[in-house]
Amino acid sequence: MSIYHHPTYLEFIKNEKKTLRHLLDSPRIKEDFPEIAEQANISFYNLPDKDLAKKDFAFQCDFNLYIAREERNVRIALEAQVRRDFSASNYVLSICANTEPPYDLIRKFHFDYVKSNINQSPKPVYHFQYGGESTPLLEKMGIDVEVLRPWLSNPRITFTQ
């Protein structure tokens, strides 16, 4: 039986950079999801190796969904944010109807790692959640999350270690 080891921030961010490198180097991603490749490139080069432990990590991308080369009237928003003090990390997938504003949010899922705060209601350190609060990218896109009732943030689905 192995003892669980949570990675250090530096270990974690090195893995994020490895993921970004894959996204920006993949010919298939470049061809089918050029917005993802472009934003991966920006995030990768905004976090030079010498600054890995000094900066927060962020990735944001939104794009129209195409299946079999046909637009599906769906806008996808992807976000990742990791604070350099490792107090929180979030990975968000939002799905919107409409390919141009105004976007209608129809689904929002996120996976979080958040250190417990004694001033807040208890919650799992790792959790998966449907709905929840707004995010920087959704705010930038002018998307209202109220339709998914952010007040429904409890219960969170616990990820066990």
C-alpha positions in Angstrom: 0.0 0.0 0.0 1.5 3.3 -1.0 1.2 6.5 1.0 -0.4 9.3 -0.9 2.0 12.1 -1.9 0.5 15.4 -2.9 2.9 17.0 -5.4 4.7 20.2 -4.6 3.7 23.3 -6.6 6.8 23.0 -8.7 6.1 19.4 -9.6 2.5 20.2 -10.4 3.4 23.1 -12.6 6.1 21.1 -14.5 3.3 18.7 -15.4 1.0 21.6 -16.5 3.8 22.8 -18.8 4.2 19.2 -20.1 0.5 19.2 -20.9 0.7 22.6 -22.6 3.7 21.4 -24.7 1.6 18.4 -25.9 -1.3 20.7 -26.8 0.8 23.2 -28.8 2.9 20.5 -30.5 0.1 18.1 -31.5 -0.7 18.4 -35.2 -4.2 17.2 -34.6 -5.0 19.8 -32.0 -3.5 22.5 -34.2 -5.7 21.4 -37.1 -9.0 20.7 -35.2 -8.7 23.1 -32.3 -6.4 25.9 -33.3 -7.7 28.1 -30.4 -6.5 25.5 -27.9 -3.1 25.3 -29.5 -2.8 29.1 -29.6 -3.7 29.6 -26.0 -1.5 26.6 -24.9 1.4 28.4 -26.7 0.6 31.7 -24.9 0.3 30.0 -21.5 3.4 27.9 -22.1 5.6 30.9 -22.9 4.1 33.2 -20.2 5.6 30.8 -17.7 9.3 30.4 -18.3 11.1 27.7 -16.5 13.1 30.2 -14.4 9.8 31.6 -13.1 7.9 28.4 -12.5 7.8 28.7 -8.7 7.1 32.5 -8.8 3.9 32.8 -10.9 0.4 31.6 -10.8 -0.6 29.3 -13.7 -3.5 30.2 -16.0 -5.0 28.8 -19.1 -8.1 30.1 -20.8 -9.6 29.2 -24.1 -13.0 29.4 -25.8 -14.0 28.0 -29.2 -16.9 26.9 -31.3 -17.5 23.2 -31.4 -17.2 21.5 -34.8 -18.1 17.8 -35.4 -17.3 16.3 -38.8 -16.2 19.8 -39.9 -19.7 21.2 -39.1 -20.3 23.9 -36.6 -22.8 22.7 -33.8 -24.0 26.0 -32.4 -22.0 25.3 -29.2 -19.3 27.4 -27.6 -16.8 25.6 -25.2 -14.9 27.5 -22.5 -11.9 25.8 -20.9 -10.0 27.2 -17.9 -7.2 26.1 -15.6 -5.9 28.2 -12.7 -3.4 27.3 -10.1 -2.2 29.7 -7.4 1.5 29.7 -6.8 1.0 29.3 -3.1 -1.0 26.2 -4.0 -4.0 27.4 -2.0 -6.2 26.5 -4.9 -6.4 25.0 -8.3 -9.4 24.8 -10.6 -10.2 23.1 -13.9 -13.4 24.3 -15.6 -15.4 23.1 -18.6 -18.3 25.3 -19.6 -20.7 24.6 -22.5 -22.8 27.3 -24.0 -25.5 27.5 -26.6 -24.8 30.0 -29.4 -21.5 30.5 -31.2 -21.7 34.3 -30.8 -22.8 36.5 -27.9 -25.0 36.4 -26.1 -24.0 33.0 -25.0 -26.4 30.9 -23.0 -24.6 28.7 -20.4 -26.1 25.2 -20.4 -23.5 23.2 -18.5 -20.5 24.1 -16.2 -18.4 21.5 -14.5 -15.2 22.0 -12.5 -12.7 20.1 -10.5 -11.0 21.9 -7.6 -8.3 21.5 -5.1 -8.9 24.0 -2.4 -7.3 24.1 1.0 -9.8 24.3 3.8 -10.4 27.7 5.4 -11.7 27.7 9.0 -13.9 30.7 8.1 -15.9 28.8 5.5 -18.3 25.9 5.6 -16.5 22.5 5.5 -15.8 21.1 2.1 -13.7 18.4 0.6 -10.1 19.4 -0.4 -10.6 17.8 -3.8 -14.1 18.0 -5.3 -16.0 17.9 -8.5 -18.9 20.3 -8.9 -21.7 21.0 -11.3 -22.5 24.8 -11.6 -20.8 27.0 -9.1 -19.6 30.5 -9.2 -18.5 32.5 -12.2 -14.9 32.3 -13.5 -12.6 35.0 -15.1 -13.2 33.7 -18.7 -17.0 33.5 -18.3 -17.0 37.0 -16.9 -14.9 38.2 -19.9 -17.3 36.4 -22.3 -20.3 38.1 -20.5 -21.9 34.8 -19.5 -24.4 34.8 -16.6 -23.9 31.7 -14.4 -27.2 32.4 -12.4 -29.0 30.0 -14.8 -27.1 27.1 -13.1 -27.8 28.4 -9.6 -24.4 29.1 -8.1 -26.1 28.8 -4.7 -26.2 25.1 -5.4 -22.6 24.7 -4.5 -23.3 22.2 -1.8 -23.0 19.3 -1.8 -19.7 18.9 -3.7 -18.8 15.5 -5.0 -15.8 14.4 -2.9 -12.7 12.9 -4.5 -11.2 10.4 -2.1 -7.5 9.9 -1.8 
